[in-house]
Amino acid sequence: MSQPIDDKCPRSCQLFLYAFTPTHIKEVIIGLLTTYESNCRSSHSRIIYSTFYFSAPRIVTIKSYPIALTCRFIQLLIFIYAVGYIMWYKCGYQDRDSSLTSSVTLQVRGIGVHGNESQVTLDNADYIVPPQENDALFIMTNLISTDQKRTFCGESPDVKDAHCTSDQQCQVNRKYPARSNGRWTGRCSPTEKLCEIEGWCPVENDRKIPAPIFDSLNYTIALNNFIEFTRFGVRRKNILSESPYFTQCHYHPKDHKFCPIFRLGDLIEFVEDNVTERSEMLKFGCVIRLKVDWMCNLDLGIEECKPEYSLGRLDSKFTEEQFSIGFNFRYASHWNVKNESYRTLIKAFGIRLIVTVNGEAGRFDLFVLTLNIGSMIGVLGLATVICDLIALYFSAQSQHYRQQKYQSDQFPNGLSSN
């Protein structure tokens, strides 16, 4: 007769056999599924709650005069900035166009006399060098003219190493100074006591500057400026009409501020108050900027789109600058006579006038106005944010305010929020 399984198998064997019986495996699987289902229900509850419900900011009314007055003051500042600066000063209701297309032409008229002993009459072909420039102009007010020939002569006395008493001091293999005016021959000129050169002779003597051409103060400059705002299709010119006024007037910042004709003497007076400086500007030259601004509000009408002129001096004052003063350059005219080369070297001093044109046009646009109004409303909310920070973290009852504002609700089925 067979014995029961409990008698034949020890305790450990019984546990092993029971653990791998179909009944126990089924119970384990059912237990795992039950636990997973319970967890899923809890997770699904949270997901469903977070999907079909949302948390809104809690509105808490704070009865505090200091905080309320601070909020209203900040809102007032934002409102003044938005309306006064953005909408009114910056024309926040307008579409802006700053892509200005411009062209400038300059014409000079006048007669000048240069020289003391033998006076030379100069016209605009003489004192406008070069005749055409882009948005700039040079008017000669003084000059040093030197007639030269290709031959041998003494070096300039301004070259320090050129002074000599014997040929040994002017040897050919000697290193030439940077300011030399020709090829050194190695000989010393006994009459000039200067090293001899081969080149254009005589060399220029600019140690003594002659008196300026004071008649140049009466030169007049006619400015023609054409501009276009491409986005709006607006074209304007600085000569506002064809009346005789614009051919007879002279610019003045108060009396004739739209006149496009500028007298050279007036330009110097506008940019420099010192009389001595004005005389030096004529003698040694200078650089003046003429700025034309087209700031146009097209809502007022196209006829109100007019230029504004402003002047300024770009070079340094002679009392402040010691190394390089004024404005000058050299140019020469050449010719040949009987196979010999000649030229006239001119060192020209004068006024360099540089013209710059800037501009921007604006016109009402409903889309731009809507965007700026929306931005203003959004910025006004900044006052509430600042006052919230003051109430929640810097006031005497900040702990109480935080409890009221961040009070937590309960989920369904007793699930609390995190």
C-alpha positions in Angstrom: 0.0 0.0 0.0 1.4 3.4 -1.0 2.2 6.0 1.6 1.0 9.6 1.5 3.2 12.1 -0.3 3.8 14.0 3.0 5.4 10.9 4.5 7.6 10.1 1.5 8.9 13.8 0.8 10.5 16.1 3.3 9.2 19.6 4.0 11.5 21.4 1.6 10.4 19.0 -1.2 6.8 19.7 -0.5 7.3 23.4 -0.7 9.1 23.0 -4.0 6.4 20.9 -5.5 3.6 23.2 -4.3 5.3 26.3 -5.7 5.3 24.8 -9.2 1.8 23.3 -9.2 -0.6 24.9 -11.8 -2.9 26.0 -9.0 -0.2 28.0 -7.2 1.0 29.6 -10.4 -2.5 30.6 -11.2 -2.9 32.2 -7.8 0.4 34.2 -8.2 -0.6 35.5 -11.7 -4.0 36.5 -10.4 -2.4 38.3 -7.5 0.0 40.2 -9.8 -2.8 41.2 -12.1 -4.9 42.4 -9.2 -2.0 44.6 -7.9 -1.3 46.0 -11.4 -5.0 46.8 -11.8 -5.2 48.6 -8.5 -2.1 50.7 -9.4 -3.5 51.4 -12.9 -6.8 52.6 -11.4 -4.9 55.0 -9.2 -2.8 56.3 -12.1 -5.8 56.5 -14.4 -7.6 58.6 -11.8 -4.7 61.0 -11.7 -4.5 61.2 -15.5 -8.3 61.6 -15.8 -8.2 64.3 -13.2 -5.3 66.2 -14.8 -6.9 65.9 -18.2 -10.4 67.1 -17.5 -9.6 69.6 -14.7 -7.2 72.5 -14.6 -5.7 74.6 -11.8 -6.6 78.3 -12.0 -4.7 81.1 -10.2 -6.4 82.0 -7.0 -7.5 85.6 -6.7 -7.0 87.1 -3.3 -8.2 90.6 -2.4 -5.6 92.3 -0.2 -6.9 95.2 1.8 -3.6 97.1 2.1 -3.3 100.8 1.2 0.5 100.8 0.7 0.4 97.8 -1.7 -2.7 99.2 -3.5 -1.1 102.6 -4.0 2.2 100.9 -5.1 0.3 98.9 -7.7 -1.6 102.0 -9.0 1.6 104.0 -9.1 3.4 101.4 -11.2 0.4 101.1 -13.5 0.4 104.9 -14.0 4.1 104.9 -14.8 3.6 102.1 -17.4 0.6 103.9 -18.9 2.5 107.2 -19.2 5.4 105.4 -20.8 3.2 103.5 -23.2 1.0 106.4 -24.3 3.4 109.3 -24.0 6.6 107.7 -25.3 5.6 104.7 -27.4 2.3 106.0 -28.9 2.9 109.7 -29.1 6.7 110.4 -29.2 7.6 107.3 -31.1 4.4 107.3 -33.2 3.6 103.7 -32.3 0.5 103.8 -34.5 2.6 104.2 -37.7 4.5 101.9 -40.0 8.1 103.1 -40.4 10.4 103.2 -43.4 14.1 104.0 -42.9 15.4 102.6 -46.2 16.1 106.0 -47.7 17.4 106.3 -51.3 19.2 109.6 -51.8 21.3 111.5 -54.4 23.3 114.7 -53.8 24.8 117.2 -56.2 26.7 120.4 -55.2 27.3 123.5 -57.3 29.7 126.3 -56.3 29.7 129.9 -57.5 32.2 132.7 -56.7 35.3 134.7 -57.8 38.5 135.0 -55.7 41.7 136.9 -55.9 45.0 135.4 -54.7 48.4 137.0 -54.2 49.8 140.3 -52.9 52.2 141.7 -55.4 50.8 140.0 -58.5 47.2 139.2 -57.9 45.7 136.2 -59.6 41.9 135.9 -60.2 40.5 132.5 -59.6 37.1 131.1 -60.6 35.3 127.9 -59.7 37.4 125.9 -62.2 40.5 126.8 -60.1 39.2 126.4 -56.5 37.0 123.3 -56.9 39.4 120.3 -56.9 38.4 117.8 -58.1 35.4 119.1 -60.0 33.1 116.1 -59.0 33.0 114.0 -55.8 30.3 111.7 -54.3 28.5 113.6 -51.5 31.5 115.9 -50.9 33.2 119.0 -52.1 36.5 120.8 -51.7 36.8 124.6 -51.9 40.4 125.9 -52.0 40.9 128.9 -49.7 44.8 129.1 -49.9 47.6 127.6 -52.0 51.3 127.4 -52.5 52.3 127.3 -56.2 55.8 126.1 -57.3 56.9 126.0 -61.0 59.4 123.2 -61.3 61.7 121.6 -63.9 63.5 118.2 -64.1 67.1 119.2 -63.2 69.6 119.4 -60.2 69.1 121.6 -57.1 69.6 121.7 -53.4 67.4 119.6 -51.1 64.7 121.2 -48.9 66.0 122.8 -45.7 63.2 121.0 -43.8 65.2 117.8 -44.3 67.5 117.7 -41.3 70.2 115.6 -42.8 70.3 117.7 -46.0 72.5 120.4 -44.4 76.1 120.0 -45.4 79.5 121.7 -45.7 81.3 119.0 -47.8 80.5 116.3 -50.3 81.4 113.6 -47.7 78.2 114.5 -45.8 76.1 113.8 -49.0 77.5 110.5 -50.2 75.3 108.5 -52.7 75.3 105.4 -50.6 74.0 107.3 -47.6 70.5 106.3 -46.4 68.0 108.8 -47.9 65.7 110.6 -45.4 62.0 109.7 -45.7 61.1 113.3 -46.7 63.7 113.6 -49.5 62.4 115.2 -52.7 64.6 113.4 -55.2 67.6 111.2 -55.7 70.7 112.4 -53.9 73.7 112.9 -56.1 76.3 112.9 -53.3 77.4 116.4 -53.9 77.0 119.4 -51.6 75.8 122.7 -53.1 78.3 125.3 -52.1 75.8 128.2 -52.4 72.8 126.6 -50.6 74.9 124.5 -48.2 72.4 121.7 -48.9 72.9 118.2 -50.4 72.1 118.2 -54.1 69.2 116.2 -55.6 68.1 115.2 -59.0 64.4 115.7 -59.5 61.8 118.5 -59.7 63.5 121.8 -58.9 63.3 124.0 -57.1 61.7 122.1 -54.2 58.5 123.3 -52.6 58.9 125.8 -49.8 55.9 125.5 -47.5 57.6 126.9 -44.4 55.8 130.3 -44.9 52.1 130.0 -45.6 50.7 132.9 -47.6 47.6 134.8 -46.6 44.3 133.0 -47.5 41.8 134.0 -50.2 39.4 136.0 -48.1 37.2 136.5 -51.2 36.4 132.8 -50.8 34.1 133.7 -47.9 31.5 134.8 -50.5 31.5 131.5 -52.4 28.0 130.0 -52.4 27.2 126.3 -52.5 23.9 125.1 -53.9 22.8 121.8 -52.6 20.4 119.6 -54.6 19.1 116.5 -52.8 16.6 114.0 -54.1 15.2 111.3 -51.8 12.7 108.4 -52.0 11.0 106.3 -49.4 10.6 103.1 -51.4 8.0 101.4 -49.2 5.5 104.3 -49.4 6.5 105.4 -52.9 7.2 108.9 -51.7 9.7 111.1 -53.6 10.9 114.5 -52.4 13.6 117.1 -53.1 15.0 119.8 -50.9 14.2 122.6 -53.4 10.6 122.8 -52.3 9.3 125.0 -55.2 10.5 126.9 -58.3 10.0 130.3 -56.7 12.8 132.9 -57.0 13.2 132.7 -53.2 15.2 129.5 -53.5 17.7 131.1 -55.9 18.3 134.3 -53.9 18.2 133.2 -50.2 21.1 132.1 -48.0 20.7 129.4 -45.4 20.2 130.5 -41.8 19.2 128.0 -39.0 16.3 130.3 -37.8 15.5 132.8 -40.6 15.9 130.6 -43.7 16.1 127.1 -42.4 14.8 125.5 -45.6 17.1 127.4 -48.0 19.4 125.0 -49.9 22.1 127.7 -50.7 25.0 128.0 -48.3 27.5 130.9 -48.1 31.0 129.6 -47.2 31.6 132.4 -44.7 28.3 131.6 -42.9 29.2 127.9 -42.7 32.4 128.7 -40.9 30.7 131.1 -38.5 28.0 128.4 -37.7 30.6 125.8 -36.8 33.2 128.0 -35.1 32.6 130.9 -32.7 36.3 131.9 -32.2 37.5 134.6 -34.7 41.1 133.4 -34.6 40.1 129.8 -35.3 38.0 131.0 -38.3 41.0 132.7 -39.8 43.2 129.6 -39.3 40.5 127.5 -40.9 40.8 129.6 -44.1 44.6 129.6 -44.0 45.2 125.9 -43.3 41.9 124.3 -44.2 39.3 122.3 -42.3 36.5 119.7 -42.6 32.8 120.5 -42.2 29.9 118.2 -42.1 26.5 119.1 -43.5 23.8 116.7 -42.4 20.4 116.6 -44.1 17.6 114.9 -42.1 14.3 113.9 -43.6 12.0 113.0 -40.7 8.6 112.8 -42.3 5.1 112.2 -40.8 3.1 111.3 -43.9 -0.1 111.5 -42.0 0.2 115.3 -42.0 0.5 115.4 -45.8 3.4 114.9 -48.2 4.0 118.7 -48.4 5.1 118.7 -44.7 7.9 116.3 -45.5 10.8 118.9 -45.5 14.5 118.6 -44.8 16.3 119.8 -41.7 20.0 121.0 -42.0 22.6 120.8 -39.3 26.3 121.7 -39.4 29.4 120.5 -37.5 33.2 120.7 -37.6 34.9 117.3 -38.0 38.6 118.3 -37.7 40.3 119.3 -34.5 40.8 122.9 -33.3 44.2 124.4 -34.1 44.6 125.2 -30.4 44.2 121.5 -29.6 46.0 119.8 -32.4 49.8 120.1 -32.9 50.8 117.2 -35.2 48.5 117.5 -38.2 46.4 120.6 -38.6 43.8 121.7 -41.2 43.2 120.0 -44.5 45.4 120.1 -47.6 46.7 118.0 -50.5 49.0 118.4 -53.5 48.3 118.1 -57.2 50.4 119.0 -60.3 49.9 119.9 -63.9 52.6 118.8 -66.4 53.8 119.9 -69.8 56.9 119.6 -72.1 58.8 122.4 -73.9 61.6 121.3 -76.3 61.8 117.8 -74.8 62.1 119.2 -71.3 59.7 118.4 -68.6 58.0 121.1 -66.5 55.2 121.1 -64.0 53.4 123.4 -61.6 53.0 121.9 -58.1 50.2 123.2 -56.0 49.7 122.6 -52.3 46.0 123.4 -51.8 44.4 124.4 -48.4 40.7 124.6 -48.2 37.3 123.6 -46.8 36.2 120.0 -47.3 32.4 119.8 -47.1 31.0 116.4 -46.5 27.2 115.9 -47.0 25.3 113.1 -45.2 21.6 112.3 -45.6 19.5 110.4 -43.1 15.7 110.0 -43.0 12.7 108.0 -41.8 9.0 108.2 -42.8 5.9 107.0 -41.0 2.3 106.4 -41.9 -0.7 105.2 -40.0 -1.1 101.4 -40.0 -3.9 99.6 -38.2 -1.9 96.4 -37.8 1.0 98.2 -36.1 -1.4 100.0 -33.8 -3.1 96.7 -32.8 0.2 95.1 -32.0 1.3 98.1 -29.8 -2.0 98.2 -28.0 -1.7 94.5 -27.2 1.9 95.0 -26.0 0.8 97.9 -23.8 -1.9 95.7 -22.2 0.6 92.9 -21.6 3.1 95.3 -20.0 0.4 96.6 -17.6 0.3 93.1 -16.1 3.8 93.7 -14.8 2.4 95.9 -12.1 0.4 93.0 -10.7 3.4 90.7 -10.7 5.5 93.2 -8.8 2.8 93.8 -6.2 2.3 90.0 -5.8 6.0 89.7 -5.0 5.8 92.6 -2.5 2.7 91.1 -0.8 3.9 87.5 -0.7 7.5 88.0 0.4 8.1 91.5 1.7 5.0 92.5 3.6 4.3 92.0 7.3 1.6 89.4 6.6 3.3 87.6 3.8 2.8 84.2 5.4 -0.9 84.7 5.6 -1.1 85.9 2.0 0.8 82.8 0.8 -1.5 80.5 2.6 -4.6 82.1 1.0 -3.1 82.3 -2.5 -1.6 78.8 -2.7 -4.4 76.9 -0.9 -4.4 73.3 -2.3 -7.6 71.5 -3.3 -8.4 67.7 -3.1 -8.6 65.2 -6.0 -11.6 62.9 -6.3 -11.6 59.8 -4.2 -9.4 61.4 -1.5 -6.3 61.9 -3.8 -4.5 65.0 -2.7 -2.6 67.3 -5.1 1.2 67.5 -5.2 
